[in-house]
Amino acid sequence: MFKNYVFDLYGTLIDINTDEWDMSLWEKLAVLYRYKGAQYTAEEINKAYTAYVQAEKERVKKRFPQYGVIDIKIEKVFKKLFTAKGVEVSSAQIDFVCTAFRCYSTKYIKLYDGVIDLLDTLKEKGKKIYLLSNAQRKFTENELNMFSLIPYFDGIIISSDEECCKPDKHYFDILIERYGLKREETIMVGNDYISDIKGARDAGLHSLYIHQSISPEIKGKLLSDYKVMDGDVFKIKKLIVK
């Protein structure tokens, strides 16, 4: 049926709940920064983080005016929080802060039932599997390793690396061109009716929509070729794997 299967990650393969608005997160992060000599209160580091994220987005937009939806490398923000206080840190220390931030903000994380069965089936049938995720590599790489998912993928595209996001057509084109895929042989599987499904349609790809509890509310037309509305990953195999 299809040769290439492109998956979204969060809300499609991985069920996750994070809370970056909880002040207890920022209290812990402020303590971590004070350990290294960067003096912040929870309120100060929260405010500074928000400002530096916005500034980095503006810099990326100037570099890539053709992108309609941009992303940033979050590690630059965490480093700026140190340098703004006159503290120099190593890349390894920044990596640790990224990991700690993600751990502090994660309420739960698990694979959806049926994900490994689906990926194993695709591999057994000789299909190519790709990841196209709106995500931060500094967070996502650890989570892919946690669930031993990396060996399944023939290619991994993460938005922070490219500084571009779904549903921007440019982001889909990066995947298609980097791996030499034929659009008519490729299907996008995702849980967001705009980012995954409309984005895939605009890029000339087939798509399957799976509705999960963390999926955005559908307020317009669902443009997918296939759909699973009850979150049952096992149904994906029945619909699009032959």
Secondary structure, DSSP 8 states (H G I E B T S, - for coil): --SEEEE--BTTTEEEEE-SS-HHHHHHHHHHHHHTT----HHHHHHHHHHHHHHHHHHHHHH-TT-SSB---HHHHHHHHHHTTT----HHHHHHHHHHHHHHHEEEEEE-TTHHHHHHHHHHTT-EEEEEE-S-HHHHHHHHHHTT-GGG-SEEEEHHHHTB-TT-HHHHHHHHHHHT--GGGEEEEES-IIIIIIHHHHTT-EEEEE--TTS----S----SEEETT--THHHHHHH--
